[in-house]
Amino acid sequence: MTREEAAADAGISAKLAAFHLDKLVASGLLTSRYDHPGGIRRVGRKPKVYEPADTDIRISIPERRPDLVAEILIDAVLHQQPGEDAQSAALRTARHRGEELGAATRASGRPGRLGPERSLTLSESVLEEYGFEPDRQAPTEVRLLNCPFHPLAARSPELVCGINHAFLGGFLTGLQASGIEAVLAPHPGRCCVELRAAAGGASVPEPATGSCAKEVCTRPAQDPGGTWT
């Protein structure tokens, strides 16, 4: 589409249309080149044409990450071990995926030995990126105010909360976080997992079992776009 065509469609001047189109190109949402629109050759100079960029853009408020659960489940199916049931494969895969993320985070930052408080400080930025909305309640406690896997958790809270728990526990293991563990603590209005100081200062996250407080996790949401898991 040319700037003139875009202007006519939007009911604005070609100059104003060009300004906004070029801003969209600069932000990576559109691409531009000089060519004949529709591939039809005409006499004269080729006009500047615009088209959507080959970019996958998704917006969710609050943030949702169903793609992460989908990737974990696909890997679990592809690499299910002999004698292993589907849920066990999913939890094992989720923990492995979390360990990879934690190890990559540690490798990029090279933080050295991590005590409880530094472990949580380093974890917060990663959790924010994944849509968990971390809330530091105390030096050694982080609550997660958003569930990135809602509304999938509504369909199978035991499985999805278990995957979440295993993923975050694996992340702490890969990060080599000392004295912090991922704990299942379902509560209306936030994620089912919290990061807390480990009992006795140990840093061995318990294996995820997929268990969940169903009376909390299965509570119907008042707002389909809200958070509750």
N, C-alpha and C positions, 0 to 999 in steps of 0.2 A: 504494500500500500504506500502511495506517495503521501507527502505532507498535505498536499491539496485535497486528496481523497479523505484523509483523516480529519482535516478541518471541516470539510463539507458534512461528514458524518456526525461530528461533534457540535456543529453549529458555531464554530469559532473561526478566527482569522488563520490564514496559513502560517503567518509569522508566529502566532501563539502556539499553534499546533507543533511547529518545528521546534520551539523551545522545549515543550514537554516531551516530545519524541526523543530529542537528543539527551534529555535528562534520563529517560528510561534506558537508552543505549548505554549511557555512562554507568548506570547501576546494574547493568547486565541482564535486564529483563527483555530488551529488544536487541536485534542486530540490524545493521544498516549497510547498504552498498549502493553503488550507482548501476542501475539496470532498468530495463523496460518492464513496467508492471505487467504481470501475467505472462511474461515471456514473449509479448507481441512487439516486434521490432518496429520502431517509428523513426522518421527522419529527425535529425537534430541531436542535441546533447542528451545523454541518458540522465533521467532524474534520480534523485536519491529516494530509495525505497526502504521501507522498514518491515520487519517481520518478527514474530516471537522468537526469543532465544531458546535453544535446546536445553532448558533448565527446568528441573523438577522443583516446584515451589509449593509448599504446603504451610498453611497458617492455622494454628489451633490455639484458642484461648479458653481455659488454661491449656498448657502444652500437653499433647498426647504422643506416645511413642509406640503405636501398635506394630510398627515395622521391627522393633527390637524383639518383641515376643515372637513375631512371625519368623524372623531369622533364627532364633533359638529353637523353635519347634521344627523348622525345616532341617537344621543341622542334627537335631535329636533323631529325627526319622532316618536321615541318611547314615548316621553313625551309631545307631542303636546296637548295643552289644548283645551277644547270645545270652538268653536267659533274663534279660533286662526288660522290665515292663516300660510302657510308654512314658508314664509319669516320672519314673526314676531316670530315664534317659533325658527327659526335659530338664530335670533339676541338676543332673550332672553337667549337662551342656551349659546351662545358665551359670553355674559356678565357674566353669572353664572360661566362659565368655567374660565374666567379671574379673577373673584372674588376669586375663590378657589385657583388659583395660587398666587394671591397677598396675601391672608391670610396665605398660607403655607410659602411664602417668609418671611412674617413678623414674623411668629411663629418661624422659624428657626434662624432668626437673632436677634429677640427681640430688635429692634432699638429704642423703645420709641417713643416720639413724633417726627414726621417727618415734617420739613419745606420743601419748594420747592427744594432747592439745594440738601439736603440729600435724598429727595424722588427720584430725578433723578439719583443721584449717586448709590443708591440701585437698581434702576430699570435697569441701564445700563447692569449689569452683567447678569440679567435674560433675557433681550432683546437680548444680544449677544448669549446666549445659544439657543435661539429660532430662530437665524439666521437673525435678523433684522439689524445687523451692525449699532448700534447706533453711532451717531456723535454729540458730545457736541458742539453746536455752541456758546452757551453762558451759564452762570451759571444756567439759568432757561429755557433752550431750547435744546431739543434733536431731531435731524432729524434721520430718519431711512433710511439708504442708500440701503437696500436690501428688496425686497418683498419676504417673504418665501412662498407666495401662487401663485407666477407666475409659470406656465401660466394659472392657474385656473381663475385668475382675467380677463384674456383676453376673456374668454367665458361669464362671467357674472360679470362685474365690479361693478355694483350696489350691488349685493348680496355679493360678496366676500369682497369688500372694506367695506361694512357695517358690515360683520362678524368681520373683522380685527379691525375696529373702536370700536365695542362693546366689543371685547375681551380685547383690551388695556385699554379701559375705565373701564371695570370691574376689571382689574388688579390693576389700581390705587385706585379704591374703596376698594378692599380687602387689599391692602397695607396700607390703611389709609394715603395716600399721601396728604399732605396739600398744597394747592395753586398751584396744577398742574392738567392739564386736557389733554385728548387726543383730538386732533383736526384733522378733515379731511382737508388735504392740498395736494391734488394730484399734482404731478410734475413729468415730464419725468425723468427717471433715478433713482428713489427711491420709497420708500413705500409711500402710500397715506395718512399716519397718522403721525403727529408730536406730541411730548409732549411739552407743553408750560406752562408758568405761566398763571394761570387762571385770567380772568378779575376780578378786584377787590379783588384778593387774595382768592377767593372762591375755594373750592376743590370738587365741585359737577360736575363730567363729564356729559355732555349732553347725553341724550339717543340717541343711534344710530338709524338712520332712514334708512340706506342703501343708502342714497343719495351719489352721487359721480360726480365729474366733468368729464363727459363722454368724452369730447373732449380730455382730457389728458389720462384718464384711458384706453380708447379704441384705443389709438394710436398704430399702428402696431409696433412690436419690430423689429429692424434691425438685431439683433442677437438672435436666439431662446434661447440661454443660458444667455442672458443679463437680466438686471433688468430695469423696466420702470414704474411699477405701484406705 
